[in-house]
Each structure stands twice: as structure tokens, then as C-alpha cells.
Amino acid sequence: MLHGITLKGVRNKMVITAAAAGLLVSFTGSAHADGGYHEALTKDRCGWAGGSYQYWDTGTAGGHTKYVTVWDFDIARFCGSKTDSLYTTFWKWNGSSWVWHNYTKIPAKGEGHDVRGVTIFLCHVGEPASCGPIERA
């Protein structure tokens, strides 16, 4: 406890914030920059991630808008001994067609190019059933 702040209290506020946000970060055709602060919890609410997520359109390919994405998250663990990481699902333009990428592990900070339909999740490593999506906080 630090000046009346407990880890349990912080955790409960983050759970309420994440639940209230209710906005799954997924985009398919917006023509503007968007993003901001986002949070995620694993389904058991033991893992938490919070940070910035931004994206910008960069043109079209194969009939779809291409985006650049930039993210920078902190990851914390409240209970248990599992390791958590960010994962993503997305479409990637390979120069001639769109290729689907399912539950790809990504670093806590990075960027993606020529992508669309991006969703970022916080998961226990190797356990897709544990994943919770990032949501605007």
C-alpha cells in the first residue's frame, strides 16, 4: 500500500475501466489517424496491458486501405505465475495479395506496415483462449 493506494484497488479500477470502454480496436476502412490510450486484461484478469495504439492510412492495395500501426504498451501481472504477451490478428499486403495472420506474438512496443483489420490482444503465452482484446480506455 502506498498512500492509501492498494494493488487490489488499482486492479479493480482497471477492470472497471476496461469493461466500460467496450470498444474492440479493429478497423477496416477509416481514412484518418486514430488511436490513443488502450488497455487489455487477460480473461482471468491476472494480466494487464496499458499504453498507446495509433494507426494511419497509407493508400490502397487490392481494393482495401493499407495502414501503418504503432503501439507502445506496458504489461503487468496481478496474480498467478504465467507469462503474458501481446498477440495480434491482421491482414498484411505482401505486394500482390492480402495474407491473413492469426494470433501472431508481437513485442510490447513496435509498428506494422501495409496492414488492415488489426486487433491486438493480451494473452498468456501460447494460450489463445486466455486472450482479451485491447480497448480504448
Number of C-alpha atoms within 10 A of each C-alpha: 8 6 5 6 9 11 11 11 12 10 16 13 12 20 16 11 16 22 15 12 14 13 14 15 17 16 14 13 14 12 13 10 12 13 15 13 16 24 27 30 27 23 16 13 18 17 26 26 26 23 19 16 24 17 23 18 20 15 11 13 15 11 8 14 20 24 29 16 21 16 20 17 20 12 18 15 16 12 10 9 9 11 13 22 21 25 24 18 18 19 17 20 19 11 9 8 12 18 12 14 12 11 19 12 17 14 12 17 14 12 14 15 16 20 24 26 18 19 17 25 28 28 30 23 15 14 10 14 10 18 26 25 26 29 26 22 19
